[in-house]
Amino acid sequence: QVQLVESGGGLVQPGGSLRLSCAAFKMIFRIYSMGWYRQAPGKQRELVAHITSFSSTNYADSVKGRFTISRDNAKNTVYLQMNSLKPEDTAVYYCHSDGAPDYWGQGTQVTVSS
């Protein structure tokens, strides 16, 4: 059974940084595009960042210049480096693998507050 396990969430002050990690198990990680999504209370889940198997990336306009997605195929892990965090970045962040079927992680809470 494929598993995606996120870690690295927490409470951080505005302007701070966090790095999220998503470890993939029982999948040929290197061939899949991966994404980070987030869902804030009362809002729809939205794409934050995406990385292809060739490490081509794209970002939501709201996080461009602040967040960086990367992957380490040797560790079957995708990362999301989040800098200059804002209160509006507060959400549950989910890891997602493209493909059929696709898979979701369980989510990790990120709270940006003073």
Residue frames as qw, qx, qy, qz and C-alpha x, y, z in Angstrom:
[[0.000, 0.889, 0.457, 0.000, 0.00, 0.00, 0.00],
 [0.386, 0.489, -0.034, 0.781, 1.43, 3.38, -1.04],
 [0.408, -0.775, -0.380, 0.298, 1.90, 5.80, 1.82],
 [0.297, 0.615, -0.063, 0.727, 2.80, 9.48, 1.89],
 [0.579, -0.617, -0.419, 0.330, 3.86, 10.70, 5.31],
 [0.170, 0.806, -0.025, 0.566, 4.21, 14.43, 5.96],
 [0.627, -0.529, -0.323, 0.473, 6.18, 16.03, 8.75],
 [0.428, 0.106, 0.009, 0.897, 7.56, 19.41, 9.73],
 [0.179, -0.725, -0.360, -0.559, 4.45, 21.40, 10.47],
 [0.462, -0.364, -0.530, 0.611, 3.99, 23.50, 13.57],
 [0.088, -0.947, -0.291, 0.107, 3.48, 26.95, 15.02],
 [0.570, 0.055, 0.091, 0.815, 5.65, 29.77, 13.72],
 [0.024, -0.714, -0.224, 0.663, 5.60, 33.55, 14.02],
 [0.539, 0.825, 0.168, -0.022, 4.93, 35.75, 11.00],
 [0.205, 0.876, -0.436, -0.027, 8.10, 36.13, 8.98],
 [0.549, -0.450, 0.704, -0.017, 9.41, 32.77, 10.15],
 [0.479, 0.405, -0.689, -0.363, 10.28, 29.64, 8.21],
 [0.780, -0.135, 0.563, -0.238, 9.33, 25.98, 8.17],
 [0.286, 0.374, -0.778, -0.415, 10.35, 23.04, 6.04],
 [0.852, 0.030, 0.291, -0.435, 7.81, 20.35, 5.32],
 [0.005, 0.356, -0.901, -0.249, 8.85, 16.86, 4.29],
 [0.859, 0.136, 0.107, -0.481, 6.84, 14.13, 2.62],
 [0.185, -0.378, 0.897, 0.135, 8.28, 10.63, 2.59],
 [0.778, 0.219, -0.237, -0.539, 6.86, 8.18, 0.07],
 [0.418, -0.275, 0.860, -0.102, 6.65, 4.45, 0.69],
 [0.538, 0.223, 0.812, 0.042, 5.96, 1.56, -1.67],
 [0.543, 0.800, 0.214, -0.138, 5.98, 3.60, -4.86],
 [0.695, 0.185, 0.208, 0.663, 8.48, 4.22, -7.66],
 [0.150, -0.805, -0.240, 0.522, 8.87, 7.77, -6.41],
 [0.287, -0.391, 0.361, 0.796, 11.22, 9.08, -9.10],
 [0.148, 0.259, 0.727, 0.619, 8.69, 8.70, -11.94],
 [0.095, -0.753, -0.651, -0.027, 5.88, 10.65, -10.30],
 [0.038, 0.532, -0.017, 0.846, 5.14, 14.33, -10.21],
 [0.400, -0.432, -0.678, 0.440, 4.43, 15.51, -6.69],
 [0.056, -0.643, -0.159, -0.747, 2.55, 18.42, -5.22],
 [0.172, -0.230, -0.643, 0.710, 1.88, 20.26, -2.00],
 [0.236, -0.608, -0.488, -0.580, -1.67, 21.43, -1.37],
 [0.084, -0.046, -0.609, 0.788, -3.19, 23.28, 1.55],
 [0.308, -0.593, -0.621, -0.409, -6.63, 23.71, 3.01],
 [0.005, -0.157, 0.428, -0.890, -7.57, 26.46, 5.41],
 [0.146, 0.385, 0.809, -0.418, -10.73, 26.29, 7.55],
 [0.380, 0.690, 0.394, -0.474, -13.81, 27.00, 5.45],
 [0.298, 0.705, -0.396, -0.508, -11.84, 27.07, 2.21],
 [0.945, 0.312, -0.042, -0.091, -11.24, 24.68, -0.65],
 [0.762, -0.330, 0.359, 0.425, -8.03, 22.74, -0.95],
 [0.426, 0.887, -0.123, -0.129, -5.61, 24.57, -3.23],
 [0.874, 0.217, -0.052, 0.432, -2.39, 23.73, -5.01],
 [0.351, -0.882, 0.135, 0.283, 0.62, 25.44, -3.44],
 [0.032, 0.702, -0.639, -0.312, 3.53, 23.98, -5.39],
 [0.949, 0.234, 0.176, -0.119, 4.20, 21.22, -7.89],
 [0.120, -0.661, 0.681, 0.293, 7.30, 19.43, -9.08],
 [0.870, 0.336, -0.221, -0.286, 7.57, 17.04, -12.02],
 [0.957, -0.157, 0.137, 0.203, 9.71, 13.93, -12.25],
 [0.657, 0.440, 0.005, 0.612, 12.22, 16.11, -14.10],
 [0.416, -0.459, -0.335, 0.709, 12.13, 18.66, -11.24],
 [0.020, 0.393, 0.293, 0.871, 10.30, 21.32, -13.19],
 [0.146, -0.402, -0.683, 0.593, 8.38, 23.43, -10.69],
 [0.095, -0.517, -0.306, -0.794, 5.45, 25.77, -10.50],
 [0.177, -0.223, -0.637, 0.717, 3.83, 27.71, -7.67],
 [0.036, -0.824, -0.565, -0.017, 0.65, 29.41, -6.67],
 [0.231, 0.718, 0.014, 0.657, 0.95, 33.17, -7.11],
 [0.512, -0.810, -0.017, -0.286, 0.40, 33.66, -3.39],
 [0.811, -0.509, 0.205, 0.201, 3.61, 31.80, -2.48],
 [0.739, 0.534, -0.004, 0.411, 5.94, 32.65, -5.37],
 [0.240, 0.710, -0.323, 0.578, 9.26, 33.94, -4.12],
 [0.467, -0.578, 0.439, -0.505, 8.61, 32.63, -0.60],
 [0.869, -0.137, 0.443, -0.171, 8.16, 28.85, -0.97],
 [0.300, 0.560, -0.718, -0.284, 10.43, 26.35, -2.70],
 [0.951, -0.021, 0.208, -0.229, 9.52, 22.79, -3.61],
 [0.219, 0.614, -0.750, -0.111, 12.26, 20.23, -4.14],
 [0.972, -0.072, -0.009, -0.222, 12.72, 16.50, -4.24],
 [0.126, -0.585, 0.801, 0.015, 15.35, 13.94, -3.32],
 [0.843, 0.149, -0.355, -0.376, 14.71, 10.78, -5.32],
 [0.455, 0.277, -0.796, 0.286, 17.36, 8.87, -3.38],
 [0.066, -0.003, 0.729, -0.681, 15.33, 9.46, -0.20],
 [0.128, -0.486, -0.810, -0.303, 11.89, 9.17, -1.82],
 [0.206, -0.640, -0.470, 0.572, 11.10, 12.55, -0.29],
 [0.195, 0.657, 0.299, 0.664, 9.63, 15.83, -1.46],
 [0.350, -0.368, -0.400, 0.763, 10.15, 19.04, 0.50],
 [0.061, 0.842, 0.335, 0.418, 8.47, 22.40, 0.83],
 [0.432, -0.160, -0.281, 0.842, 10.67, 25.17, 2.19],
 [0.076, -0.846, -0.455, -0.268, 8.44, 27.99, 3.41],
 [0.416, -0.090, -0.215, 0.879, 9.98, 31.37, 4.18],
 [0.117, -0.061, 0.006, -0.991, 8.50, 34.75, 5.11],
 [0.150, -0.416, -0.894, -0.063, 5.42, 33.02, 6.40],
 [0.253, -0.240, -0.023, -0.937, 2.22, 35.01, 6.77],
 [0.442, 0.055, 0.666, -0.599, -0.89, 34.39, 8.88],
 [0.737, 0.374, -0.034, -0.562, -2.78, 33.61, 5.67],
 [0.443, 0.388, -0.800, -0.111, -0.47, 30.63, 5.11],
 [0.389, -0.162, 0.769, -0.481, -2.13, 28.93, 8.07],
 [0.804, 0.184, -0.259, -0.503, -3.65, 25.68, 6.84],
 [0.821, -0.184, 0.539, 0.035, -3.32, 21.93, 6.80],
 [0.284, 0.660, -0.570, -0.399, -0.71, 21.07, 4.19],
 [0.903, 0.082, 0.400, -0.132, -1.06, 17.87, 2.18],
 [0.136, -0.445, 0.755, 0.462, 1.38, 15.97, 0.02],
 [0.793, 0.415, 0.259, -0.362, 0.01, 14.50, -3.21],
 [0.343, -0.264, 0.760, 0.484, 1.38, 12.15, -5.85],
 [0.560, 0.411, -0.235, -0.680, 0.09, 12.39, -9.42],
 [0.118, 0.182, -0.950, -0.225, -0.90, 9.34, -11.40],
 [0.750, -0.110, -0.167, -0.630, -3.69, 6.81, -11.52],
 [0.324, -0.846, -0.419, -0.056, -4.44, 6.19, -8.80],
 [0.161, 0.662, -0.301, 0.667, -3.19, 9.30, -7.09],
 [0.639, -0.384, -0.579, 0.329, -2.39, 9.40, -3.38],
 [0.160, -0.824, 0.065, -0.539, -2.66, 11.89, -0.52],
 [0.356, 0.124, -0.705, 0.601, -0.82, 12.17, 2.74],
 [0.336, -0.596, -0.704, 0.193, -2.58, 12.64, 6.05],
 [0.004, 0.876, 0.137, 0.462, -1.73, 16.34, 6.28],
 [0.560, -0.218, -0.387, 0.699, 0.35, 18.44, 8.63],
 [0.104, -0.928, -0.357, 0.028, -0.85, 21.60, 10.37],
 [0.455, 0.167, -0.054, 0.873, 0.96, 24.86, 9.79],
 [0.201, -0.887, -0.413, 0.056, -0.07, 27.78, 11.99],
 [0.423, 0.298, -0.055, 0.854, 1.41, 31.24, 11.50],
 [0.363, -0.838, -0.321, -0.249, 0.60, 33.45, 14.44],
 [0.216, 0.504, -0.457, 0.700, 2.21, 35.80, 16.91]]
